[in-house]
Amino acid sequence: MAIKEQSQRQLRVGQEIKKIIAGEINQGRVRNLEEINTLVTVMEAQVSPDLKYADVYFITSNPETDQEVLEALQLAAGHFRKVVGSKTTLRYVPEIRFRIDNSFAEVDKIEKLLHDPKVSQDLD
């Protein structure tokens, strides 16, 4: 199954949601994250074609706390949805689902494979 490219509207709404959620986290307005000592960075927000769901991808400065941060963000999803609704003019405010962004781990894994002596020998 091929992944369909997002429309211009989906991209704009995703960027706006990303900006709002990142602002809320950076300003410390999420009580669930207060006890977790890690930096949370919102990487991307992908919106479904009907604009009813938004998957928000994040990374943390401490990978051991990823699951704890994910649970805290999921608990605060209602708060984020309310803030997005108040700061946008969307007809339907998307349901916000948080996901851990593993793309950096995948890139690191590929880098290690490419620098492996056996692989670099084959590339020459």
Chimera marker file (.cmm) of the C-alpha trace (Angstrom):
<marker_set name="trace">
<marker id="1" x="0.000" y="0.000" z="0.000" r="1" g="1" b="0" radius="0.5"/>
<marker id="2" x="1.522" y="3.310" z="-1.073" r="1" g="1" b="0" radius="0.5"/>
<marker id="3" x="1.533" y="6.229" z="1.326" r="1" g="1" b="0" radius="0.5"/>
<marker id="4" x="-0.409" y="9.133" z="-0.122" r="1" g="1" b="0" radius="0.5"/>
<marker id="5" x="1.251" y="12.532" z="-0.032" r="1" g="1" b="0" radius="0.5"/>
<marker id="6" x="-0.389" y="15.056" z="2.270" r="1" g="1" b="0" radius="0.5"/>
<marker id="7" x="-2.392" y="17.920" z="0.795" r="1" g="1" b="0" radius="0.5"/>
<marker id="8" x="-1.419" y="21.548" z="1.275" r="1" g="1" b="0" radius="0.5"/>
<marker id="9" x="-4.214" y="21.981" z="3.813" r="1" g="1" b="0" radius="0.5"/>
<marker id="10" x="-3.092" y="18.948" z="5.808" r="1" g="1" b="0" radius="0.5"/>
<marker id="11" x="0.453" y="20.317" z="5.900" r="1" g="1" b="0" radius="0.5"/>
<marker id="12" x="-0.700" y="23.775" z="7.041" r="1" g="1" b="0" radius="0.5"/>
<marker id="13" x="-2.973" y="22.386" z="9.753" r="1" g="1" b="0" radius="0.5"/>
<marker id="14" x="-0.204" y="20.005" z="10.880" r="1" g="1" b="0" radius="0.5"/>
<marker id="15" x="2.296" y="22.856" z="11.154" r="1" g="1" b="0" radius="0.5"/>
<marker id="16" x="-0.161" y="24.947" z="13.151" r="1" g="1" b="0" radius="0.5"/>
<marker id="17" x="-0.899" y="22.067" z="15.537" r="1" g="1" b="0" radius="0.5"/>
<marker id="18" x="2.827" y="21.397" z="15.940" r="1" g="1" b="0" radius="0.5"/>
<marker id="19" x="3.465" y="25.055" z="16.762" r="1" g="1" b="0" radius="0.5"/>
<marker id="20" x="0.640" y="25.222" z="19.326" r="1" g="1" b="0" radius="0.5"/>
<marker id="21" x="1.598" y="21.981" z="21.097" r="1" g="1" b="0" radius="0.5"/>
<marker id="22" x="5.304" y="22.848" z="21.148" r="1" g="1" b="0" radius="0.5"/>
<marker id="23" x="4.449" y="26.250" z="22.619" r="1" g="1" b="0" radius="0.5"/>
<marker id="24" x="2.350" y="24.679" z="25.364" r="1" g="1" b="0" radius="0.5"/>
<marker id="25" x="5.144" y="22.250" z="26.264" r="1" g="1" b="0" radius="0.5"/>
<marker id="26" x="7.891" y="24.904" z="26.152" r="1" g="1" b="0" radius="0.5"/>
<marker id="27" x="5.914" y="27.292" z="28.346" r="1" g="1" b="0" radius="0.5"/>
<marker id="28" x="5.417" y="24.562" z="30.960" r="1" g="1" b="0" radius="0.5"/>
<marker id="29" x="1.638" y="24.467" z="30.719" r="1" g="1" b="0" radius="0.5"/>
<marker id="30" x="1.478" y="20.667" z="30.837" r="1" g="1" b="0" radius="0.5"/>
<marker id="31" x="1.291" y="19.557" z="34.471" r="1" g="1" b="0" radius="0.5"/>
<marker id="32" x="1.854" y="15.908" z="33.594" r="1" g="1" b="0" radius="0.5"/>
<marker id="33" x="5.390" y="16.696" z="32.377" r="1" g="1" b="0" radius="0.5"/>
<marker id="34" x="6.480" y="18.667" z="35.450" r="1" g="1" b="0" radius="0.5"/>
<marker id="35" x="7.869" y="15.638" z="37.305" r="1" g="1" b="0" radius="0.5"/>
<marker id="36" x="9.700" y="14.237" z="34.265" r="1" g="1" b="0" radius="0.5"/>
<marker id="37" x="13.177" y="15.704" z="33.977" r="1" g="1" b="0" radius="0.5"/>
<marker id="38" x="13.739" y="15.646" z="30.219" r="1" g="1" b="0" radius="0.5"/>
<marker id="39" x="13.537" y="17.949" z="27.235" r="1" g="1" b="0" radius="0.5"/>
<marker id="40" x="10.620" y="17.204" z="24.875" r="1" g="1" b="0" radius="0.5"/>
<marker id="41" x="10.799" y="18.292" z="21.230" r="1" g="1" b="0" radius="0.5"/>
<marker id="42" x="7.811" y="18.104" z="18.909" r="1" g="1" b="0" radius="0.5"/>
<marker id="43" x="9.124" y="16.970" z="15.526" r="1" g="1" b="0" radius="0.5"/>
<marker id="44" x="6.039" y="16.761" z="13.331" r="1" g="1" b="0" radius="0.5"/>
<marker id="45" x="2.255" y="16.650" z="13.301" r="1" g="1" b="0" radius="0.5"/>
<marker id="46" x="0.601" y="14.621" z="10.547" r="1" g="1" b="0" radius="0.5"/>
<marker id="47" x="-3.097" y="15.219" z="9.992" r="1" g="1" b="0" radius="0.5"/>
<marker id="48" x="-5.470" y="12.700" z="8.424" r="1" g="1" b="0" radius="0.5"/>
<marker id="49" x="-7.133" y="13.639" z="5.091" r="1" g="1" b="0" radius="0.5"/>
<marker id="50" x="-10.455" y="14.374" z="6.828" r="1" g="1" b="0" radius="0.5"/>
<marker id="51" x="-8.617" y="16.522" z="9.450" r="1" g="1" b="0" radius="0.5"/>
<marker id="52" x="-10.156" y="14.530" z="12.299" r="1" g="1" b="0" radius="0.5"/>
<marker id="53" x="-6.954" y="12.932" z="13.599" r="1" g="1" b="0" radius="0.5"/>
<marker id="54" x="-3.502" y="14.353" z="14.206" r="1" g="1" b="0" radius="0.5"/>
<marker id="55" x="-0.493" y="12.166" z="14.976" r="1" g="1" b="0" radius="0.5"/>
<marker id="56" x="2.106" y="14.247" z="16.814" r="1" g="1" b="0" radius="0.5"/>
<marker id="57" x="5.657" y="12.870" z="16.778" r="1" g="1" b="0" radius="0.5"/>
<marker id="58" x="8.130" y="13.838" z="19.498" r="1" g="1" b="0" radius="0.5"/>
<marker id="59" x="11.615" y="13.035" z="20.774" r="1" g="1" b="0" radius="0.5"/>
<marker id="60" x="13.127" y="13.456" z="24.221" r="1" g="1" b="0" radius="0.5"/>
<marker id="61" x="16.633" y="14.236" z="25.417" r="1" g="1" b="0" radius="0.5"/>
<marker id="62" x="16.589" y="11.060" z="27.526" r="1" g="1" b="0" radius="0.5"/>
<marker id="63" x="15.382" y="7.970" z="25.622" r="1" g="1" b="0" radius="0.5"/>
<marker id="64" x="14.759" y="6.086" z="28.889" r="1" g="1" b="0" radius="0.5"/>
<marker id="65" x="11.868" y="8.472" z="29.639" r="1" g="1" b="0" radius="0.5"/>
<marker id="66" x="10.177" y="8.118" z="26.240" r="1" g="1" b="0" radius="0.5"/>
<marker id="67" x="7.384" y="5.846" z="27.449" r="1" g="1" b="0" radius="0.5"/>
<marker id="68" x="6.736" y="7.958" z="30.552" r="1" g="1" b="0" radius="0.5"/>
<marker id="69" x="6.555" y="11.135" z="28.440" r="1" g="1" b="0" radius="0.5"/>
<marker id="70" x="4.262" y="9.403" z="25.937" r="1" g="1" b="0" radius="0.5"/>
<marker id="71" x="1.847" y="8.462" z="28.723" r="1" g="1" b="0" radius="0.5"/>
<marker id="72" x="1.946" y="11.990" z="30.162" r="1" g="1" b="0" radius="0.5"/>
<marker id="73" x="1.259" y="13.546" z="26.759" r="1" g="1" b="0" radius="0.5"/>
<marker id="74" x="-1.582" y="11.115" z="26.072" r="1" g="1" b="0" radius="0.5"/>
<marker id="75" x="-3.163" y="12.120" z="29.393" r="1" g="1" b="0" radius="0.5"/>
<marker id="76" x="-2.856" y="15.778" z="28.372" r="1" g="1" b="0" radius="0.5"/>
<marker id="77" x="-4.306" y="15.197" z="24.870" r="1" g="1" b="0" radius="0.5"/>
<marker id="78" x="-7.646" y="16.698" z="25.902" r="1" g="1" b="0" radius="0.5"/>
<marker id="79" x="-5.890" y="19.854" z="27.108" r="1" g="1" b="0" radius="0.5"/>
<marker id="80" x="-3.998" y="20.145" z="23.816" r="1" g="1" b="0" radius="0.5"/>
<marker id="81" x="-7.181" y="19.606" z="21.818" r="1" g="1" b="0" radius="0.5"/>
<marker id="82" x="-8.920" y="22.381" z="23.752" r="1" g="1" b="0" radius="0.5"/>
<marker id="83" x="-6.012" y="24.781" z="23.171" r="1" g="1" b="0" radius="0.5"/>
<marker id="84" x="-5.848" y="23.916" z="19.450" r="1" g="1" b="0" radius="0.5"/>
<marker id="85" x="-9.598" y="24.542" z="19.215" r="1" g="1" b="0" radius="0.5"/>
<marker id="86" x="-9.292" y="27.950" z="20.846" r="1" g="1" b="0" radius="0.5"/>
<marker id="87" x="-6.321" y="29.060" z="18.724" r="1" g="1" b="0" radius="0.5"/>
<marker id="88" x="-7.552" y="27.871" z="15.320" r="1" g="1" b="0" radius="0.5"/>
<marker id="89" x="-10.674" y="28.259" z="13.219" r="1" g="1" b="0" radius="0.5"/>
<marker id="90" x="-11.044" y="24.598" z="12.318" r="1" g="1" b="0" radius="0.5"/>
<marker id="91" x="-14.574" y="23.247" z="11.982" r="1" g="1" b="0" radius="0.5"/>
<marker id="92" x="-13.522" y="20.018" z="13.712" r="1" g="1" b="0" radius="0.5"/>
<marker id="93" x="-10.650" y="19.952" z="16.171" r="1" g="1" b="0" radius="0.5"/>
<marker id="94" x="-8.617" y="16.821" z="15.436" r="1" g="1" b="0" radius="0.5"/>
<marker id="95" x="-8.195" y="14.071" z="17.996" r="1" g="1" b="0" radius="0.5"/>
<marker id="96" x="-4.540" y="14.283" z="19.011" r="1" g="1" b="0" radius="0.5"/>
<marker id="97" x="-2.503" y="11.101" z="19.263" r="1" g="1" b="0" radius="0.5"/>
<marker id="98" x="1.128" y="11.161" z="20.337" r="1" g="1" b="0" radius="0.5"/>
<marker id="99" x="3.845" y="8.946" z="18.867" r="1" g="1" b="0" radius="0.5"/>
<marker id="100" x="7.534" y="8.538" z="19.676" r="1" g="1" b="0" radius="0.5"/>
<marker id="101" x="9.654" y="9.597" z="16.683" r="1" g="1" b="0" radius="0.5"/>
<marker id="102" x="12.091" y="6.759" z="15.974" r="1" g="1" b="0" radius="0.5"/>
<marker id="103" x="13.535" y="8.225" z="12.779" r="1" g="1" b="0" radius="0.5"/>
<marker id="104" x="16.774" y="9.354" z="14.472" r="1" g="1" b="0" radius="0.5"/>
<marker id="105" x="17.319" y="5.874" z="15.893" r="1" g="1" b="0" radius="0.5"/>
<marker id="106" x="16.825" y="4.408" z="12.413" r="1" g="1" b="0" radius="0.5"/>
<marker id="107" x="19.294" y="6.889" z="10.902" r="1" g="1" b="0" radius="0.5"/>
<marker id="108" x="21.824" y="6.046" z="13.613" r="1" g="1" b="0" radius="0.5"/>
<marker id="109" x="21.359" y="2.321" z="12.943" r="1" g="1" b="0" radius="0.5"/>
<marker id="110" x="21.957" y="2.814" z="9.204" r="1" g="1" b="0" radius="0.5"/>
<marker id="111" x="25.041" y="4.993" z="9.907" r="1" g="1" b="0" radius="0.5"/>
<marker id="112" x="26.519" y="2.247" z="12.083" r="1" g="1" b="0" radius="0.5"/>
<marker id="113" x="25.852" y="-0.327" z="9.386" r="1" g="1" b="0" radius="0.5"/>
<marker id="114" x="27.489" y="1.800" z="6.709" r="1" g="1" b="0" radius="0.5"/>
<marker id="115" x="30.597" y="2.348" z="8.862" r="1" g="1" b="0" radius="0.5"/>
<marker id="116" x="30.902" y="-1.326" z="9.683" r="1" g="1" b="0" radius="0.5"/>
<marker id="117" x="34.191" y="-2.646" z="8.198" r="1" g="1" b="0" radius="0.5"/>
<marker id="118" x="32.454" y="-5.539" z="6.449" r="1" g="1" b="0" radius="0.5"/>
<marker id="119" x="29.967" y="-3.240" z="4.739" r="1" g="1" b="0" radius="0.5"/>
<marker id="120" x="32.516" y="-0.558" z="3.814" r="1" g="1" b="0" radius="0.5"/>
<marker id="121" x="34.651" y="-3.313" z="2.252" r="1" g="1" b="0" radius="0.5"/>
<marker id="122" x="31.708" y="-4.249" z="0.017" r="1" g="1" b="0" radius="0.5"/>
<marker id="123" x="31.087" y="-0.627" z="-0.919" r="1" g="1" b="0" radius="0.5"/>
<marker id="124" x="34.637" y="-0.170" z="-2.236" r="1" g="1" b="0" radius="0.5"/>
<link id1="1" id2="2" r="1" g="1" b="0" radius="0.2"/>
<link id1="2" id2="3" r="1" g="1" b="0" radius="0.2"/>
<link id1="3" id2="4" r="1" g="1" b="0" radius="0.2"/>
<link id1="4" id2="5" r="1" g="1" b="0" radius="0.2"/>
<link id1="5" id2="6" r="1" g="1" b="0" radius="0.2"/>
<link id1="6" id2="7" r="1" g="1" b="0" radius="0.2"/>
<link id1="7" id2="8" r="1" g="1" b="0" radius="0.2"/>
<link id1="8" id2="9" r="1" g="1" b="0" radius="0.2"/>
<link id1="9" id2="10" r="1" g="1" b="0" radius="0.2"/>
<link id1="10" id2="11" r="1" g="1" b="0" radius="0.2"/>
<link id1="11" id2="12" r="1" g="1" b="0" radius="0.2"/>
<link id1="12" id2="13" r="1" g="1" b="0" radius="0.2"/>
<link id1="13" id2="14" r="1" g="1" b="0" radius="0.2"/>
<link id1="14" id2="15" r="1" g="1" b="0" radius="0.2"/>
<link id1="15" id2="16" r="1" g="1" b="0" radius="0.2"/>
<link id1="16" id2="17" r="1" g="1" b="0" radius="0.2"/>
<link id1="17" id2="18" r="1" g="1" b="0" radius="0.2"/>
<link id1="18" id2="19" r="1" g="1" b="0" radius="0.2"/>
<link id1="19" id2="20" r="1" g="1" b="0" radius="0.2"/>
<link id1="20" id2="21" r="1" g="1" b="0" radius="0.2"/>
<link id1="21" id2="22" r="1" g="1" b="0" radius="0.2"/>
<link id1="22" id2="23" r="1" g="1" b="0" radius="0.2"/>
<link id1="23" id2="24" r="1" g="1" b="0" radius="0.2"/>
<link id1="24" id2="25" r="1" g="1" b="0" radius="0.2"/>
<link id1="25" id2="26" r="1" g="1" b="0" radius="0.2"/>
<link id1="26" id2="27" r="1" g="1" b="0" radius="0.2"/>
<link id1="27" id2="28" r="1" g="1" b="0" radius="0.2"/>
<link id1="28" id2="29" r="1" g="1" b="0" radius="0.2"/>
<link id1="29" id2="30" r="1" g="1" b="0" radius="0.2"/>
<link id1="30" id2="31" r="1" g="1" b="0" radius="0.2"/>
<link id1="31" id2="32" r="1" g="1" b="0" radius="0.2"/>
<link id1="32" id2="33" r="1" g="1" b="0" radius="0.2"/>
<link id1="33" id2="34" r="1" g="1" b="0" radius="0.2"/>
<link id1="34" id2="35" r="1" g="1" b="0" radius="0.2"/>
<link id1="35" id2="36" r="1" g="1" b="0" radius="0.2"/>
<link id1="36" id2="37" r="1" g="1" b="0" radius="0.2"/>
<link id1="37" id2="38" r="1" g="1" b="0" radius="0.2"/>
<link id1="38" id2="39" r="1" g="1" b="0" radius="0.2"/>
<link id1="39" id2="40" r="1" g="1" b="0" radius="0.2"/>
<link id1="40" id2="41" r="1" g="1" b="0" radius="0.2"/>
<link id1="41" id2="42" r="1" g="1" b="0" radius="0.2"/>
<link id1="42" id2="43" r="1" g="1" b="0" radius="0.2"/>
<link id1="43" id2="44" r="1" g="1" b="0" radius="0.2"/>
<link id1="44" id2="45" r="1" g="1" b="0" radius="0.2"/>
<link id1="45" id2="46" r="1" g="1" b="0" radius="0.2"/>
<link id1="46" id2="47" r="1" g="1" b="0" radius="0.2"/>
<link id1="47" id2="48" r="1" g="1" b="0" radius="0.2"/>
<link id1="48" id2="49" r="1" g="1" b="0" radius="0.2"/>
<link id1="49" id2="50" r="1" g="1" b="0" radius="0.2"/>
<link id1="50" id2="51" r="1" g="1" b="0" radius="0.2"/>
<link id1="51" id2="52" r="1" g="1" b="0" radius="0.2"/>
<link id1="52" id2="53" r="1" g="1" b="0" radius="0.2"/>
<link id1="53" id2="54" r="1" g="1" b="0" radius="0.2"/>
<link id1="54" id2="55" r="1" g="1" b="0" radius="0.2"/>
<link id1="55" id2="56" r="1" g="1" b="0" radius="0.2"/>
<link id1="56" id2="57" r="1" g="1" b="0" radius="0.2"/>
<link id1="57" id2="58" r="1" g="1" b="0" radius="0.2"/>
<link id1="58" id2="59" r="1" g="1" b="0" radius="0.2"/>
<link id1="59" id2="60" r="1" g="1" b="0" radius="0.2"/>
<link id1="60" id2="61" r="1" g="1" b="0" radius="0.2"/>
<link id1="61" id2="62" r="1" g="1" b="0" radius="0.2"/>
<link id1="62" id2="63" r="1" g="1" b="0" radius="0.2"/>
<link id1="63" id2="64" r="1" g="1" b="0" radius="0.2"/>
<link id1="64" id2="65" r="1" g="1" b="0" radius="0.2"/>
<link id1="65" id2="66" r="1" g="1" b="0" radius="0.2"/>
<link id1="66" id2="67" r="1" g="1" b="0" radius="0.2"/>
<link id1="67" id2="68" r="1" g="1" b="0" radius="0.2"/>
<link id1="68" id2="69" r="1" g="1" b="0" radius="0.2"/>
<link id1="69" id2="70" r="1" g="1" b="0" radius="0.2"/>
<link id1="70" id2="71" r="1" g="1" b="0" radius="0.2"/>
<link id1="71" id2="72" r="1" g="1" b="0" radius="0.2"/>
<link id1="72" id2="73" r="1" g="1" b="0" radius="0.2"/>
<link id1="73" id2="74" r="1" g="1" b="0" radius="0.2"/>
<link id1="74" id2="75" r="1" g="1" b="0" radius="0.2"/>
<link id1="75" id2="76" r="1" g="1" b="0" radius="0.2"/>
<link id1="76" id2="77" r="1" g="1" b="0" radius="0.2"/>
<link id1="77" id2="78" r="1" g="1" b="0" radius="0.2"/>
<link id1="78" id2="79" r="1" g="1" b="0" radius="0.2"/>
<link id1="79" id2="80" r="1" g="1" b="0" radius="0.2"/>
<link id1="80" id2="81" r="1" g="1" b="0" radius="0.2"/>
<link id1="81" id2="82" r="1" g="1" b="0" radius="0.2"/>
<link id1="82" id2="83" r="1" g="1" b="0" radius="0.2"/>
<link id1="83" id2="84" r="1" g="1" b="0" radius="0.2"/>
<link id1="84" id2="85" r="1" g="1" b="0" radius="0.2"/>
<link id1="85" id2="86" r="1" g="1" b="0" radius="0.2"/>
<link id1="86" id2="87" r="1" g="1" b="0" radius="0.2"/>
<link id1="87" id2="88" r="1" g="1" b="0" radius="0.2"/>
<link id1="88" id2="89" r="1" g="1" b="0" radius="0.2"/>
<link id1="89" id2="90" r="1" g="1" b="0" radius="0.2"/>
<link id1="90" id2="91" r="1" g="1" b="0" radius="0.2"/>
<link id1="91" id2="92" r="1" g="1" b="0" radius="0.2"/>
<link id1="92" id2="93" r="1" g="1" b="0" radius="0.2"/>
<link id1="93" id2="94" r="1" g="1" b="0" radius="0.2"/>
<link id1="94" id2="95" r="1" g="1" b="0" radius="0.2"/>
<link id1="95" id2="96" r="1" g="1" b="0" radius="0.2"/>
<link id1="96" id2="97" r="1" g="1" b="0" radius="0.2"/>
<link id1="97" id2="98" r="1" g="1" b="0" radius="0.2"/>
<link id1="98" id2="99" r="1" g="1" b="0" radius="0.2"/>
<link id1="99" id2="100" r="1" g="1" b="0" radius="0.2"/>
<link id1="100" id2="101" r="1" g="1" b="0" radius="0.2"/>
<link id1="101" id2="102" r="1" g="1" b="0" radius="0.2"/>
<link id1="102" id2="103" r="1" g="1" b="0" radius="0.2"/>
<link id1="103" id2="104" r="1" g="1" b="0" radius="0.2"/>
<link id1="104" id2="105" r="1" g="1" b="0" radius="0.2"/>
<link id1="105" id2="106" r="1" g="1" b="0" radius="0.2"/>
<link id1="106" id2="107" r="1" g="1" b="0" radius="0.2"/>
<link id1="107" id2="108" r="1" g="1" b="0" radius="0.2"/>
<link id1="108" id2="109" r="1" g="1" b="0" radius="0.2"/>
<link id1="109" id2="110" r="1" g="1" b="0" radius="0.2"/>
<link id1="110" id2="111" r="1" g="1" b="0" radius="0.2"/>
<link id1="111" id2="112" r="1" g="1" b="0" radius="0.2"/>
<link id1="112" id2="113" r="1" g="1" b="0" radius="0.2"/>
<link id1="113" id2="114" r="1" g="1" b="0" radius="0.2"/>
<link id1="114" id2="115" r="1" g="1" b="0" radius="0.2"/>
<link id1="115" id2="116" r="1" g="1" b="0" radius="0.2"/>
<link id1="116" id2="117" r="1" g="1" b="0" radius="0.2"/>
<link id1="117" id2="118" r="1" g="1" b="0" radius="0.2"/>
<link id1="118" id2="119" r="1" g="1" b="0" radius="0.2"/>
<link id1="119" id2="120" r="1" g="1" b="0" radius="0.2"/>
<link id1="120" id2="121" r="1" g="1" b="0" radius="0.2"/>
<link id1="121" id2="122" r="1" g="1" b="0" radius="0.2"/>
<link id1="122" id2="123" r="1" g="1" b="0" radius="0.2"/>
<link id1="123" id2="124" r="1" g="1" b="0" radius="0.2"/>
</marker_set>
